[in-house]
């Protein structure tokens, strides 16, 4: 089972560790698996879909604990940093929808890396941008990468699907391009980072 600590703090994870597609503007609330969507302004929507055994766990407890964690985070980082849009049961699965004001808020709340910004800013922060391929799997030369300063880049340790605000241009190893703005990160190594260059 995937590590789902990406979306809530460890105390809430206890309740969820139970057993062991699209175009621009995709409404992820209709997706059938966990998905992240990043908007042009950097807002992050996160849908989590996981098995839920009502005989062992209480959905009301999950809602209460989630609200407590969100309230605590928002007190430290701003009232609208994290918003819980919905938590419900659907055919034996819990579906949780959350909105984060920024990628930094997503990372701060979930303890999972997610950055979104210009390639130039990523380089200044020390991010290594190498071993990229295009949509056909062709290697991207260092010279081409050097010319990408004004393009947007997403760097994440997330392993779900991701809906992007612009068309995918280049990706790192393991990232599967499903649509021009949707990628599947499940094939990225467990401890690896996914790099996604976008073309506005």
Backbone as a ProteinNet text record, in pm:
[ID]
protein_1_A
[PRIMARY]
XXXXXXXXXXXXXXXXXXXXXXXXXXXXXXXXXXXXXXXXXXXXXXXXXXXXXXXXXXXXXXXXXXXXXXXXXXXXXXXXXXXXXXXXXXXXXXXXXXXXXXXXXXXXXXXXXXXXXXXXXXXXXXXXXXXXXXXXXXXXXXXXXXXXXXXXXXXXXXXXXXXXXXXXXXXXXXXXXXXXXXXXXXXXXXXXXXXXXXXX
[TERTIARY]
83.9	0	87.3	45	122.7	131	238.6	250.8	162.5	61.2	-32.2	-6.6	110.1	140.6	156.7	156	170.6	58	-59.1	-170.3	-215	-174.9	-210.3	-101.8	-106.3	-1.4	-10.8	94.5	97.8	-19.9	-73.4	-183.2	-308.4	-328.4	-444.1	-415.9	-290.8	-253.8	-296.5	-292.4	-330.3	-469.3	-558.5	-695.4	-705.6	-609.8	-620.8	-532.5	-439.7	-355.7	-430.8	-526.1	-628.6	-602.8	-554.7	-539.5	-407.2	-353.9	-227.7	-201	-832.3	-796.3	-843.3	-835.1	-863.3	-787.1	-827	-760.6	-736.8	-698.7	-676.2	-804.6	-789.5	-906	-978.3	-912.2	-973.7	-1028.7	-1151.3	-1213.1	-1168.4	-1070.4	-1014.8	-1110.1	-1215.4	-1310.3	-1379.6	-1374.8	-1437	-1338.7	-1211.1	-1109.8	-1130	-1084.1	-1103.2	-978.5	-874.7	-753.6	-696.1	-607.1	-548.9	-479.5	-507.3	-460.5	-431.5	-327.5	-295.7	-316.4	-372.1	-388	-324.1	-238.7	-174.2	-229.4	-276.6	-329.2	-217.7	-246.9	-146.8	-96.1	-183.9	-143.9	-73.5	-54.2	17.2	-70.6	-201.3	-292.8	-288.5	-294.2	-286	-414.5	-480.1	-594.6	-548.7	-591.7	-547.8	-667.7	-684.4	-785.8	-714.3	-755	-699.9	-809.4	-781.9	-876.4	-808.2	-861.9	-803.2	-913.1	-881.6	-975.2	-1005.4	-1129.8	-1170.5	-1265.2	-1228.4	-1308.5	-1391.5	-1520.4	-1608.1	-1622.3	-1592.6	-1601.8	-1488.9	-1379.3	-1263.1	-1241.8	-1288.8	-1261.5	-1387.7	-1388.3	-1503.7	-1474.5	-1557.8	-1534.9	-1545.9	-1631.2	-1644.3	-1516.1	-1449.2	-1320.5	-1217.9	-1217.1	-1123.7	-1149.6	-1276.2	-1311	-1264.7	-1289.4	-1252.6	-1101.9	-1027.3	-881.6	-823.1	-880.8	-834.3	-858.7	-977.5	-1008.5	-912	-876.4	-782.6	-644.6	-599	-467.6	-465.8	-573.5	-583.1	-587.2	-664.8	-674.7	-539	-466.3	-334.6	-238	-240.3	-151.2	-186.4	-315.8	-358	-328.1	-333.7	-299.5	-154.8	-69.3	72.9	108	23.8	63.1	-38.2	-149.3	-249.7	-382.2	-490.7	-622.8	-663.3	-613.9	-656.8	-545.9	-445.8	-335	-381.9	-472.1	-525.6	-676.5	-749	-894.2	-937.1	-1017.5	-1076.6	-1209	-1216	-1337.2	-1440.7	-1395.6	-1491.5	-1420	-1485.9	-1442.5	-1567.2	-1564.7	-1683.6	-1644.8	-1738.2	-1722.1	-1796.7	-1734.6	-1795.8	-1754.6	-1848.3	-1821.7	-1697.9	-1690.4	-1581.3	-1451.1	-1451.9	-1330.9	-1357.4	-1256.3	-1265.4	-1211.1	-1284.4	-1243.7	-1228.4	-1107.8	-1078.3	-1028.3	-1091.6	-1049.7	-1001	-880.2	-821.4	-762.8	-759.7	-698.1	-589.6	-474.2	-360.8	-332.8	-307.6	-287.2	-165.5	-61.3	62.5	121	215.7	288.8	365.1	412	483.9	392.1	266.2	170.7	143	131.7	114.3	232	352.2	472.4	479.2	444.8	452.4	351.4	235.6	129.8	147.1	196.8	203.7	341.8	443.2	582	629.7	578.9	615.8	662.2	770.7	825.5	734.6	711.1	641	681.2	745.8	779.9	728.8	691.1	638.5	686.9	762.2	813.6	900.3	971.9	1058	1181.3	1229	1349.4	1466.9	1475.3	1585.7	1584.5	1465.9	1455.4	1493.4	1452.8	1486.9	1638.3	1704.6	1850.3	1918.1	1866.5	1923.6	1910.3	1804.5	1783.5	1865.6	1941	2028.4	1970.7	1855	1793.4	1874.4	1906.6	1974.6	1871.6	1894.8	1801.6	1878.1	1874.6	1949.8	1866	1913.9	1853.3	1705.3	1672.3	1535.5	1514.5	1389.1	1352.7	1229.7	1208.8	1088.8	975.2	863.1	744.5	767.4	867.5	898.8	1009	1055.4	1160	1300.7	1317.3	1450	1518.7	1645.5	1721.6	1732.6	1725.1	1737.4	1879.9	1945.8	2086.2	2100.8	2216.4	2241.5	2228.1	2263.5	2252.6	2107.7	2018.3	1874.8	1823.1	1863.8	1821.1	1865.7	1984.6	2035.9	1949.7	1869.9	1787.2	1644	1620.2	1484.4	1455.1	1537.9	1530.1	1392.2	1318.1	1189.4	1071.4	1097.9	989.6	958.8	842.9	805.2	851.3	884.5	924	850.6	811	754.2	851.2	882.1	966.1	887.4	871.1	790.4	835	805.8	825	691.9	585.9	454.9	458.7	373.7	372.8	233	147.7	13.6	6.2	-115.5	-133.9	-128.5	-90.9	-83.6	-139	-230.1	-286.9	-216	-163.9	-74	-138.9	-91.7	-153.6	-112.2	-5.7	43.9	82.3	112.7	152.9	289.7	303.2	431	531.8	652.3	758.2	863.1	919	1019.2	991.9	1035.3	1016.6	1142	1150.6	1260.5	1221.3	1316.5	1295.9	1181.1	1094.3	984.4	853	856.7	733.2	666.5	541.3	466.2	369	381	291.6	165.9	52.3	-73.5	-148.3	-148.1	-209.4	-112.2	-146.3	-50.8	-30.5	-122.6	-103.5	-132.3	-124.8	-145.4	-32.2	25.7	133.4	100.1	157.7	147	285.5	294.1	423.2	449.8	362.3	372.9	496	555.6	672.6	804.7	797.7	919.5	967.9	1096.3	1152.2	1099.3	1087.1	1026.2	1089.1	1219.4	1288.5	1327.3	1276.7	1316.7	1226.1	1276.7	1200.7	1158.9	1041.7	995.6	1016.9	1074.2	1092	1006.1	929.2	840.5	858.4	904.7	918.9	792.2	734.8	611.8	638.9	556.5	569.4	442.5	455.9	340.2	288.3
-119.4	0	124.3	226.7	348.2	416.5	491.6	572.8	695.2	708.9	819.8	932.9	934.5	1041.9	1174.5	1172	1294	1392.8	1346.9	1440.6	1482.9	1411.6	1451.2	1407.4	1459.9	1430.5	1286.7	1235.3	1094.3	1049.4	1136.3	1090.5	1060.9	1129.1	1100.8	981	964.5	850.9	719.5	712	589.3	543.9	638.2	602.7	551.2	588.4	553	436.5	396	281.4	155.7	118.3	23.7	-119.6	-139.4	-274.2	-286.4	-411.2	-466.9	-564.5	1029.9	1125.7	1255.4	1349.6	1480.8	1591.3	1713	1824.4	1934.6	2052.1	2163.6	2191.4	2222.7	2250.2	2124.8	2012.5	1886.8	1897.8	1850.5	1847.4	1719.2	1730.5	1609.4	1542.5	1611.5	1550.9	1430.3	1417.1	1304.6	1190.9	1211.4	1109.6	988.7	872	750.3	708.5	790.6	762.5	893.8	885.6	1005.4	1090.2	1220.1	1311.3	1448.1	1512.4	1650.8	1736.8	1856.1	1951.7	2083.7	2138.1	2266.5	2369.3	2482.4	2589.9	2684.8	2770.7	2864.8	2956	2989	3078.2	3006.1	2875.1	2798.7	2731.3	2754.3	2685.3	2534.8	2454.8	2309.7	2246.3	2168.6	2087.6	1943.3	1875.9	1739	1650.2	1547.8	1445.5	1320.4	1268	1143.5	1039.1	923.8	813.2	691	639	523.2	431	301.4	205.8	245.6	220.4	257.7	151.9	90.6	-13.5	48.5	68.1	131	46.5	-82.5	-167	-143.9	-86.6	-64	82.9	171.6	313.5	394.9	513.4	601	724.2	748.2	861.2	993.8	1000.1	1123.6	1154.6	1050.3	1070.2	1126.7	1073	1121.3	1268.1	1305.4	1445.2	1535.7	1492.9	1574.4	1592	1483.4	1491.5	1575.1	1561.3	1640.9	1788.8	1822.4	1962.2	2019.4	1938.5	1983.8	2011.5	1921.4	1939.5	2062.9	2082.3	2198.3	2326.7	2328.3	2447.1	2482.6	2382.6	2405.9	2462.9	2405.6	2453.8	2596.9	2625.7	2759.2	2865.3	2829.4	2924.9	2970.5	2881.3	2914.1	2974	2948.7	2985.9	3070.6	3105.1	3186.7	3113.7	3188.9	3127.9	3045.5	3083	3014.4	2930.3	2893.9	2814.6	2676.2	2615	2482.7	2485.5	2428.5	2419.5	2276.9	2219.1	2088.6	2111	2064.9	2085.1	1976.3	1852.8	1743.7	1619.7	1547.2	1414.2	1327	1219.7	1134.4	991.5	899.9	760.1	733.2	652.5	620.1	478.7	384.5	245.6	188.4	207.9	149.6	226.1	343.6	425.3	561.3	614.9	751.6	842.6	951.8	1051.6	1184.3	1234.2	1360	1461.2	1578.1	1685.6	1803.8	1849.4	1961.9	2060.9	2186.9	2291.7	2360.6	2380.7	2446.7	2576.9	2682.8	2813.1	2814.9	2741.8	2737	2596.6	2572.3	2445.3	2432.5	2545	2542.5	2497.8	2538.7	2495.4	2346.1	2296.8	2152.6	2078.3	2123.6	2057.6	2067.5	2184.7	2203.5	2120	2099.9	2025.5	1874.6	1831.2	1687.8	1627.2	1711.6	1663.8	1594.9	1640.4	1583.5	1697.1	1678.1	1786.2	1820.6	1949.4	1999.9	2145.1	2174.2	2312.1	2341.2	2467.3	2511.2	2653.2	2672.8	2805.7	2803.3	2910.4	2921.5	2832	2781.5	2699.1	2776.4	2904.2	2986.2	2990.4	3001.8	3004.6	2870.4	2762.7	2629	2609.2	2656	2643.3	2723.6	2843.9	2928.1	2864.2	2784.8	2718.3	2590.2	2557.1	2440.3	2315	2326.4	2210.4	2163.4	2036.1	1977.8	1943.1	1990.3	1964.8	1892.4	1760.6	1676.7	1555.5	1483.4	1355.9	1369.6	1472.7	1492.4	1429	1393.8	1339.6	1414.1	1410	1471.7	1370.2	1408.5	1322	1190.9	1187.4	1065.6	983.4	1028.1	954.2	989.4	1092.7	1134	1220.1	1193.5	1267.5	1414.9	1500.7	1645.3	1685.8	1755.5	1790.7	1899.2	1904.3	2009.7	2149.3	2163.1	2293.8	2339.6	2246.8	2279.9	2314.4	2236.9	2263	2401.8	2444.2	2576.4	2689.4	2661.5	2764.2	2766.9	2692.5	2679.8	2771.3	2870.6	2949.1	3006.5	3048.1	3113.8	3016.8	2890.1	2791.3	2756.2	2697.9	2654.6	2511	2481.4	2346.8	2305.6	2179.8	2120.1	2011.9	2012.4	1908.5	1850.3	1718.9	1658.1	1516.2	1474.4	1335	1259.3	1326.3	1263.1	1149.9	1047.9	932	905.9	1009.2	993.6	1053.4	1074.1	1147.1	1296.1	1373.4	1517.8	1586.9	1680.6	1762.4	1897	1940.7	2054.9	2175.1	2296.4	2416.5	2445.7	2383.3	2403.5	2268.5	2270.3	2148.9	2100.7	1969.3	1909.7	1919	1963.8	1975.2	1866	1857.4	1756	1698.1	1573.9	1509.1	1430.1	1393.3	1309.1	1162.5	1075.9	931.3	883.4	800.7	741.9	815.4	941.7	1018.8	977.8	935	891.1	1001.4	1048.1	1152	1085.2	1106.6	1045.7	1133.4	1262.2	1361.9	1477.7	1578.6	1689	1766.2	1751.5	1818.5	1727.5	1596.7	1502.2	1401.1	1380.5	1283.3	1184.6	1065.9	962	945.2	962.6	959.7	828.5	729.9	605.2	522.9	549.8	473.3	536.6	652.1	716.6	638.1	621	545	591.3	499	527.6	648.6	661.2	772.8	882.3	872.1	966.3	1087.4	1189.9	1310	1309.5	1362.3	1381.5	1527.1	1548.8	1682.2	1693.6	1801.8	1821.9	1965	1981.1	2113.5	2140.1	2259	2295	2399.9	2399.6	2495.9	2581.2	2708.6	2797.5	2824.6
0	0	0	-73.1	-81	53.9	71.8	191.7	175.2	258.8	241.9	339.5	402.3	495.1	423.4	291.3	214.6	236.5	280.1	283	420.3	520.8	656	751.1	871.7	968.3	1017.1	1077.8	1119	1204.6	1289.9	1376.5	1296	1184.2	1099.6	1010.3	972.3	888.4	952.4	1085.7	1156.3	1114.1	1092.6	1055.7	912.6	828.8	688.2	645.9	730.8	696.2	737.9	656.1	698.3	656.6	540.1	489.4	418.2	467.5	441.6	532.3	-1650.7	-1726.5	-1769.3	-1972.9	-1916.2	-1988.8	-1965.9	-2030.3	-1930.5	-1979.5	-1890.5	-1813.5	-1685.6	-1604.3	-1557.5	-1556.6	-1514.1	-1372	-1353.5	-1221.3	-1151.3	-1062	-1003.5	-905.8	-863.2	-769.6	-830.5	-962.4	-1031.4	-1059	-1026	-1053.5	-962.5	-1008.1	-929.1	-852.9	-854.7	-777.8	-727	-630.1	-570.1	-675.9	-672	-776	-717	-769.3	-734.4	-857.9	-838.3	-947.5	-907.1	-993.8	-968.3	-1065.8	-1014.1	-1097.3	-1139	-1236.4	-1284.7	-1173.7	-1078.6	-969.5	-855.9	-869	-767.4	-664.8	-670.7	-580.4	-608.5	-503.2	-517.1	-465.1	-549.3	-507.7	-496.4	-390.9	-366.7	-336.8	-417.3	-392.6	-344.9	-228.8	-177.6	-179.9	-240.5	-246.6	-187.2	-76.9	-9.8	41.2	52.4	111.3	255.5	298.5	434	488.5	600.5	663.5	775.3	748.4	847.2	974	964.8	1082.3	1180.8	1132.6	1217.6	1252.3	1164.8	1181.9	1161.6	1219.9	1218.4	1133.3	1032.4	942.3	1017.5	1118.2	1195.5	1272	1321.1	1388	1290.6	1171.6	1069.3	1039	1023.2	996	1109.9	1233.1	1348.7	1359.1	1340.4	1349.6	1236.9	1117.9	1004.7	1030	1077.6	1108.3	1211.3	1311.1	1413.3	1354.4	1267.1	1205.1	1114.6	1038.4	949.5	1030.1	1136.4	1221.5	1280.8	1327.2	1385.3	1281.3	1161	1054.9	1016.5	1002	959.3	1063.8	1190.4	1295.1	1281.9	1236.4	1223	1087.4	984.8	848.4	772.8	835.1	768.1	758.3	775.5	784.9	662.5	545.3	423.1	361.2	440.8	386.3	342.3	422.2	390.9	411.9	318.5	328.5	299.4	389.2	362.7	289.1	165.3	85.7	111.2	131.6	149	201.1	287.6	330.2	331.7	254.4	248.8	217.1	244.6	208.6	79.1	-7.6	-135.6	-175.2	-163.6	-201.4	-132.6	-1.7	74.9	68.3	8.5	-0.8	61.5	127.4	176.3	67.2	41.3	-57.3	15.9	18.7	87.1	-15.2	-17.8	-107.3	-24.6	-56.7	15.2	-84.3	-44.5	-125.1	-43.4	-106.5	-43	-117.2	-42.2	-104.1	-195.2	-155.7	-234.2	-229.1	-317.8	-313.8	-183	-130.7	-2.9	111.2	106	208	195.8	72.5	54.2	115.9	84.8	136.8	289	343.4	486.9	562.9	504.4	571.9	558.4	443.2	415.1	436.7	460	472.9	345.5	234.1	104.9	14.5	-57.1	-138.1	-255.3	-273	-390.8	-410.3	-522.5	-556.4	-696.7	-718	-847.2	-871.5	-979.7	-1009.4	-1133.3	-1155.7	-1272.6	-1258.1	-1369.7	-1369.8	-1310.2	-1342.8	-1290.8	-1138.2	-1079.7	-933.5	-873.4	-940.5	-891.5	-891.3	-995.3	-1002.3	-892.2	-866.9	-762.3	-624.2	-606.3	-477.1	-465.1	-571.8	-567.3	-629.2	-694.2	-756.2	-877.7	-881.2	-996.6	-1103.4	-1225.4	-1334.8	-1445.3	-1440.1	-1534.3	-1572.4	-1671.9	-1713.3	-1748.5	-1826.4	-1871.3	-2008	-2037.3	-2168.6	-2217.9	-2351.1	-2406.8	-2410.7	-2469.7	-2470.1	-2543.5	-2632.5	-2707.3	-2641.8	-2526.4	-2455.8	-2498.3	-2579.7	-2625.7	-2519	-2496.5	-2396.2	-2434.1	-2333.4	-2353.1	-2317.8	-2408.2	-2387.4	-2281	-2214.5	-2115.7	-2175.2	-2303	-2368.6	-2376.8	-2406.7	-2412.9	-2273.6	-2174.5	-2036.9	-1992.3	-2034.3	-1996.7	-2051.7	-2155.9	-2218.5	-2163.3	-2056.7	-2004.6	-1885.9	-1861.4	-1738.5	-1708.8	-1811.4	-1789.5	-1791	-1821	-1815.8	-1670.5	-1648	-1513.5	-1489.2	-1364.4	-1326.5	-1199.4	-1194.1	-1074.5	-1028.3	-900.2	-840.7	-723.7	-722.5	-617.4	-586.3	-464.2	-426.4	-427.3	-469.4	-479.5	-580.7	-560.7	-650.4	-710.5	-710.8	-767	-906.9	-954.6	-1079.7	-1050.4	-1151.7	-1134.4	-1258.7	-1234.4	-1341.2	-1337.7	-1450.7	-1457.1	-1526.5	-1496.1	-1553.2	-1697	-1742.8	-1879	-1939.7	-2066.3	-2137.3	-2088.9	-2078	-2037.3	-2151.6	-2118	-2218.8	-2200.4	-2079.5	-2049.7	-1910.7	-1889.3	-1759.4	-1723.3	-1596.1	-1551.1	-1559.1	-1533.9	-1544.8	-1456.4	-1514.8	-1440.3	-1452.3	-1494.2	-1510.2	-1640.9	-1632.5	-1750.8	-1791.7	-1914.6	-1966.5	-2020.4	-1954.2	-1996.7	-2096.6	-2072.4	-2160.3	-2169.6	-2248.9	-2262.7	-2133	-2036.6	-1907.9	-1789.2	-1808.6	-1699.4	-1698.4	-1580.1	-1566.1	-1455.2	-1466.4	-1365	-1303.6	-1171.7	-1103.4	-1031.4	-1049.2	-973.7	-1010.6	-1125.7	-1168.2	-1125.8	-1062	-1011.5	-889.9	-876.1	-764.7	-630.9	-536.9	-406.5	-338.2	-345.7	-280.9	-379.2	-501.6	-605	-616.6	-684.3	-713.2	-860	-886.6	-1023.9	-1062	-1180.5	-1235.2	-1359.6	-1368.1	-1481.6	-1529.9	-1654.4	-1715.1	-1796.4	-1777	-1844.9	-1952.2	-2055.5	-2163.9	-2169.3	-2140	-2137.6	-2277.7
[MASK]
++++++++++++++++++++++++++++++++++++++++++++++++++++++++++++++++++++++++++++++++++++++++++++++++++++++++++++++++++++++++++++++++++++++++++++++++++++++++++++++++++++++++++++++++++++++++++++++++++++++++

